Amino acid sequence: MGLFSFFQKEIAIDLGTANTIIIHNDKVVVDEPSIVAIERKTDKIIAVGKKALMMHGKTHENIITVRPLRDGVIANFQAAEYMIREMIKLINPKKSLFPPNLKMVVCIPSGITEVEERAVRDSAEQAGAKDVRLIHEPMAAAIGIGIDVLEPNGNMIVDIGGGTSEIAVIALGGIVNNTSIRIAGDDFTADIVEYMRKHHNITIGERTGERIKIEVGAATTDLETPPEDFAVHGRDMLTGIPKEIMVNYIEIAGALDKSISKIEAAVLNALENTPPELSADIFRTGIYLAGGGSLLRGLDQRIHLRTKLPVHVADDPLRAVARGTGIALKNFEKFTFLIK
């Protein structure tokens, strides 16, 4: 058994639309954007993660950049397999004579179909995993935040990732009700790109839209400490010449309003469908926000005004799901599930 365990490697993967995080030995060993660069002629992987992101939007006809996941699910099976395989190699770059026997827990959205779940499992197996278990994102987020999910108390988790927003009520180690909507961080970025095109006659790329979201993104115009205006560079739609304009958080809050309203509506819908006893618990404990989208300035304040409930943003919300997946790896039978 000792010899077998020497060749076994246990890893937890938060397979996200925007970022993939891998935990090994309780440490985050890989935190890379979920993107690969592929050479068209040979189908060879040129770059994965940050290096591939640097190429995104700047490639020539022989190189394509692919995001294997869309809306939290695998959109390109082969690229997903390549990406998982290459990211596992980043854990230990030295080549081993005997490849390790991988035991893996992969985090997935709660609203995906069985076919989509199998696609995740198959990708992990093709990448070298011998034993694959899955865990739903809201459950992983709750564990990562530090909530005792096995207690008979209701807790509401809102996990706003890159492709999906997961709203779930958790009690007794299971998801009592959940709402999964495909409105999340990627949609915020798309809203900003569209706003810049319509209101400023300037074309910007996805990476610039993401940067604007990070620098001046806001969910409300009523911020105590507003960010400074941000200089945006793009192409003038009328002249075709590159130009610079300044944008402020008030503009971006307006651009994001429609998408945030949909997330608010989903939260209210989840609260309506919650059993009364659990509603009483949520009134006391409030709502927990996780995922990169929860970093949007004023989002907690806006959800509080709409629901009249306390809203808590997780510590390091970007990695809350990954931390929970890592804890689930240690409690393999307790929190994870197997697909037949």
C-alpha positions as CSV (number, residue, x, y, z in Angstrom):
1,M,0.0,0.0,0.0
2,G,2.9,2.3,0.8
3,L,4.4,1.8,-2.6
4,F,1.0,2.4,-4.3
5,S,0.5,5.6,-2.4
6,F,3.9,6.8,-3.5
7,F,2.8,6.6,-7.1
8,Q,-0.6,8.2,-6.3
9,K,-1.2,11.9,-6.7
10,E,-4.3,13.5,-5.2
11,I,-5.4,16.8,-6.8
12,A,-8.5,19.0,-6.7
13,I,-9.4,21.0,-9.7
14,D,-11.8,24.0,-9.9
15,L,-12.4,23.8,-13.6
16,G,-13.7,27.4,-14.3
17,T,-14.8,29.2,-17.4
18,A,-12.4,32.0,-16.7
19,N,-9.7,30.4,-14.5
20,T,-8.6,26.9,-13.6
21,I,-7.2,26.3,-10.1
22,I,-5.4,23.1,-9.0
23,I,-4.8,22.2,-5.4
24,H,-2.2,19.6,-4.4
25,N,-1.1,18.9,-0.8
26,D,-3.4,21.7,0.5
27,K,-1.6,24.3,-1.7
28,V,-2.7,26.1,-4.8
29,V,-0.1,24.8,-7.3
30,V,-1.7,26.1,-10.5
31,D,-3.9,29.2,-11.0
32,E,-4.1,29.9,-14.7
33,P,-6.7,31.3,-17.2
34,S,-8.7,28.6,-18.8
35,I,-7.4,29.1,-22.3
36,V,-5.1,27.2,-24.8
37,A,-3.3,28.4,-27.9
38,I,-3.2,25.8,-30.7
39,E,-1.3,25.6,-34.0
40,R,-3.9,25.0,-36.7
41,K,-1.8,22.9,-39.1
42,T,-0.5,20.4,-36.5
43,D,-3.1,20.7,-33.7
44,K,-0.2,21.1,-31.4
45,I,-0.6,23.0,-28.1
46,I,1.7,26.0,-28.1
47,A,0.7,27.6,-24.8
48,V,-1.7,27.2,-21.9
49,G,-3.0,29.6,-19.3
50,K,-1.3,33.0,-18.9
51,K,0.9,32.6,-22.0
52,A,-2.1,31.7,-24.1
53,L,-4.1,34.6,-22.7
54,M,-1.3,37.0,-23.8
55,M,-1.8,35.7,-27.3
56,H,-5.7,36.1,-27.2
57,G,-6.9,38.6,-29.8
58,K,-3.4,39.0,-31.2
59,T,-3.0,35.7,-33.2
60,H,-2.3,35.2,-37.0
61,E,-4.2,32.6,-39.1
62,N,-2.0,29.7,-38.1
63,I,-2.6,30.1,-34.4
64,I,-6.0,30.0,-32.6
65,T,-6.8,30.6,-29.0
66,V,-9.6,28.5,-27.6
67,R,-11.5,28.7,-24.3
68,P,-12.5,25.0,-23.8
69,L,-15.3,26.0,-21.4
70,R,-18.3,28.1,-22.0
71,D,-21.0,28.9,-19.5
72,G,-19.3,26.6,-17.0
73,V,-19.4,23.5,-19.3
74,I,-17.0,21.9,-21.7
75,A,-17.6,23.4,-25.2
76,N,-14.5,21.9,-26.8
77,F,-13.7,18.4,-25.5
78,Q,-10.3,18.0,-27.1
79,A,-9.1,21.4,-26.0
80,A,-10.4,20.7,-22.4
81,E,-8.4,17.5,-22.3
82,Y,-5.3,19.2,-23.6
83,M,-5.7,22.0,-21.1
84,I,-6.2,19.7,-18.1
85,R,-3.3,17.5,-19.1
86,E,-0.9,20.5,-19.6
87,M,-2.0,22.1,-16.3
88,I,-1.4,18.9,-14.4
89,K,2.2,18.9,-15.9
90,L,2.7,22.4,-14.4
91,I,2.4,20.8,-10.9
92,N,5.6,18.9,-11.3
93,P,7.5,20.0,-14.5
94,K,10.1,17.2,-14.1
95,K,9.4,14.2,-16.2
96,S,8.8,11.0,-14.2
97,L,9.7,7.5,-15.4
98,F,6.3,6.2,-14.0
99,P,3.4,8.7,-14.5
100,P,1.5,9.1,-11.2
101,N,-1.9,7.4,-10.5
102,L,-4.2,10.5,-10.3
103,K,-7.0,10.7,-7.9
104,M,-9.1,13.8,-8.7
105,V,-12.0,15.8,-7.5
106,V,-13.4,18.2,-10.1
107,C,-15.7,21.1,-9.4
108,I,-18.7,21.6,-11.7
109,P,-21.8,23.9,-11.9
110,S,-24.9,22.6,-10.2
111,G,-27.2,23.3,-13.2
112,I,-25.5,21.1,-15.8
113,T,-26.9,18.0,-17.4
114,E,-25.7,14.4,-16.9
115,V,-24.2,14.5,-20.4
116,E,-22.2,17.6,-19.5
117,E,-21.1,15.9,-16.2
118,R,-19.9,12.9,-18.2
119,A,-17.9,15.2,-20.5
120,V,-16.0,16.6,-17.5
121,R,-15.4,13.1,-16.1
122,D,-14.2,11.8,-19.5
123,S,-11.9,14.8,-20.0
124,A,-10.3,14.2,-16.6
125,E,-9.9,10.4,-17.4
126,Q,-8.4,11.2,-20.8
127,A,-5.9,13.5,-19.0
128,G,-4.7,10.6,-16.9
129,A,-7.1,10.4,-13.9
130,K,-7.8,6.9,-12.6
131,D,-10.4,7.9,-9.9
132,V,-12.6,10.9,-10.6
133,R,-15.3,12.4,-8.3
134,L,-17.3,15.5,-8.9
135,I,-18.6,18.2,-6.5
136,H,-21.0,21.0,-7.2
137,E,-19.7,24.6,-7.1
138,P,-22.1,26.0,-4.5
139,M,-21.3,23.1,-2.1
140,A,-17.5,23.6,-2.7
141,A,-17.9,27.4,-2.2
142,A,-19.8,26.8,1.1
143,I,-17.1,24.4,2.3
144,G,-14.3,26.8,1.2
145,I,-16.0,29.8,3.0
146,G,-15.8,27.7,6.2
147,I,-19.5,26.9,6.6
148,D,-20.3,23.5,8.4
149,V,-22.5,22.2,5.6
150,L,-23.4,19.0,7.5
151,E,-25.3,20.9,10.2
152,P,-29.1,21.1,10.0
153,N,-28.9,24.9,9.3
154,G,-29.8,26.6,6.0
155,N,-27.1,28.7,4.3
156,M,-27.5,30.5,1.0
157,I,-24.5,30.7,-1.3
158,V,-24.3,32.9,-4.4
159,D,-21.3,31.9,-6.5
160,I,-20.7,34.3,-9.4
161,G,-18.1,32.8,-11.7
162,G,-17.0,33.4,-15.3
163,G,-19.7,31.5,-17.1
164,T,-22.5,30.8,-14.5
165,S,-24.0,32.3,-11.4
166,E,-25.0,29.5,-8.9
167,I,-27.5,30.3,-6.2
168,A,-28.0,27.5,-3.7
169,V,-29.5,26.8,-0.3
170,I,-27.4,24.2,1.5
171,A,-28.3,22.1,4.6
172,L,-27.4,18.7,6.0
173,G,-24.6,18.2,3.5
174,G,-26.8,18.6,0.4
175,I,-28.3,21.2,-1.9
176,V,-31.9,21.8,-1.0
177,N,-32.7,24.1,-3.9
178,N,-30.5,25.7,-6.5
179,T,-30.8,28.1,-9.4
180,S,-28.1,28.2,-12.0
181,I,-28.2,31.1,-14.5
182,R,-25.7,31.6,-17.4
183,I,-25.2,35.3,-16.5
184,A,-21.8,35.9,-14.9
185,G,-18.4,37.6,-15.3
186,D,-18.1,36.9,-19.0
187,D,-21.5,38.6,-19.6
188,F,-20.3,41.6,-17.5
189,T,-17.2,41.9,-19.8
190,A,-19.4,41.6,-22.9
191,D,-21.7,44.3,-21.6
192,I,-18.7,46.6,-21.2
193,V,-17.5,45.9,-24.7
194,E,-20.9,46.6,-26.1
195,Y,-21.3,49.8,-24.0
196,M,-18.0,51.2,-25.3
197,R,-19.0,50.5,-28.9
198,K,-22.5,52.1,-28.6
199,H,-21.7,55.1,-26.4
200,H,-18.1,55.9,-27.2
201,N,-17.8,54.6,-30.8
202,I,-14.7,52.7,-29.8
203,T,-14.0,49.0,-30.4
204,I,-12.2,47.2,-27.7
205,G,-11.2,43.5,-27.2
206,E,-12.3,41.0,-24.5
207,R,-9.0,41.5,-22.5
208,T,-9.5,45.3,-22.4
209,G,-13.2,44.8,-21.3
210,E,-12.0,42.5,-18.5
211,R,-9.4,45.2,-17.4
212,I,-12.1,47.9,-17.3
213,K,-14.3,45.6,-15.2
214,I,-11.5,45.1,-12.7
215,E,-10.3,48.8,-12.6
216,V,-13.7,50.6,-12.5
217,G,-16.4,47.9,-12.5
218,A,-19.3,48.7,-10.1
219,A,-22.8,47.4,-9.4
220,T,-24.1,50.7,-8.0
221,T,-23.3,54.4,-8.4
222,D,-23.5,54.9,-4.7
223,L,-19.9,53.9,-3.6
224,E,-18.2,55.1,-0.5
225,T,-14.7,54.9,-2.0
226,P,-15.1,55.2,-5.8
227,P,-12.2,54.2,-8.1
228,E,-10.4,56.7,-10.2
229,D,-11.3,57.1,-13.9
230,F,-9.6,54.7,-16.2
231,A,-7.9,55.3,-19.6
232,V,-9.2,52.9,-22.3
233,H,-7.4,52.3,-25.5
234,G,-9.2,51.0,-28.6
235,R,-10.0,51.6,-32.2
236,D,-12.2,54.5,-33.3
237,M,-15.1,53.1,-35.2
238,L,-15.4,56.2,-37.5
239,T,-11.8,56.8,-38.4
240,G,-10.2,53.4,-37.7
241,I,-7.4,55.1,-35.8
242,P,-6.4,54.0,-32.2
243,K,-7.6,56.4,-29.6
244,E,-7.8,56.9,-25.8
245,I,-10.9,57.8,-23.8
246,M,-11.5,58.0,-20.0
247,V,-14.3,56.0,-18.4
248,N,-15.7,56.2,-14.8
249,Y,-17.4,53.7,-12.5
250,I,-20.8,55.4,-12.9
251,E,-20.8,54.6,-16.7
252,I,-19.8,51.0,-16.1
253,A,-22.5,50.6,-13.3
254,G,-25.0,51.6,-15.9
255,A,-23.6,49.2,-18.5
256,L,-23.8,46.3,-16.0
257,D,-27.2,47.1,-14.6
258,K,-29.3,44.7,-16.8
259,S,-27.1,41.7,-16.1
260,I,-26.9,42.4,-12.3
261,S,-30.7,42.7,-12.3
262,K,-31.0,39.2,-13.7
263,I,-28.7,37.9,-10.9
264,E,-30.9,39.7,-8.3
265,A,-34.0,38.2,-9.8
266,A,-32.5,34.7,-9.5
267,V,-31.6,35.3,-5.9
268,L,-35.1,36.4,-5.1
269,N,-36.5,33.4,-7.0
270,A,-34.2,31.0,-5.0
271,L,-35.5,32.7,-1.7
272,E,-39.1,32.2,-2.8
273,N,-38.5,28.4,-3.4
274,T,-36.7,27.9,0.0
275,P,-38.6,25.9,2.6
276,P,-39.9,28.1,5.5
277,E,-37.6,26.6,8.2
278,L,-34.5,27.2,6.1
279,S,-35.7,30.7,5.3
280,A,-35.7,31.4,9.0
281,D,-32.1,30.3,9.2
282,I,-31.1,32.4,6.2
283,F,-32.7,35.5,7.8
284,R,-30.2,35.0,10.7
285,T,-27.1,33.9,8.7
286,G,-27.6,36.0,5.6
287,I,-26.3,35.4,2.0
288,Y,-22.7,34.5,1.3
289,L,-21.1,35.7,-2.0
290,A,-18.2,33.8,-3.6
291,G,-16.5,33.7,-7.1
292,G,-14.7,36.5,-9.0
293,G,-18.0,38.3,-9.8
294,S,-18.5,39.0,-6.1
295,L,-15.5,41.4,-6.2
296,L,-17.6,43.8,-8.2
297,R,-17.7,47.0,-6.2
298,G,-21.1,47.5,-4.4
299,L,-22.6,44.2,-5.4
300,D,-23.1,43.1,-1.8
301,Q,-24.7,46.4,-1.0
302,R,-27.1,46.2,-3.9
303,I,-28.2,42.6,-3.1
304,H,-28.6,43.7,0.6
305,L,-30.9,46.6,-0.5
306,R,-33.0,44.2,-2.7
307,T,-33.3,41.3,-0.2
308,K,-33.0,43.2,3.2
309,L,-30.7,40.4,4.3
310,P,-27.1,40.6,5.6
311,V,-24.7,39.9,2.7
312,H,-21.2,38.6,3.4
313,V,-18.4,38.5,0.8
314,A,-16.1,35.5,1.3
315,D,-12.4,36.0,2.1
316,D,-10.5,35.6,-1.2
317,P,-13.7,34.8,-3.1
318,L,-11.8,33.9,-6.3
319,R,-10.4,30.8,-4.5
320,A,-13.3,29.9,-2.2
321,V,-14.5,27.2,-4.6
322,A,-11.0,25.8,-5.1
323,R,-10.4,25.7,-1.3
324,G,-13.7,23.8,-0.8
325,T,-12.8,21.3,-3.6
326,G,-9.4,20.8,-1.8
327,I,-11.2,20.0,1.5
328,A,-13.6,17.7,-0.4
329,L,-10.6,15.8,-1.7
330,K,-9.6,14.9,1.9
331,N,-13.2,13.8,2.6
332,F,-13.6,11.9,-0.7
333,E,-16.7,9.9,0.2
334,K,-18.5,12.6,2.2
335,F,-18.9,15.6,-0.2
336,T,-18.3,14.2,-3.7
337,F,-20.3,12.1,-6.0
338,L,-19.6,9.5,-8.7
339,I,-21.1,9.3,-12.2
340,K,-22.0,5.8,-13.4
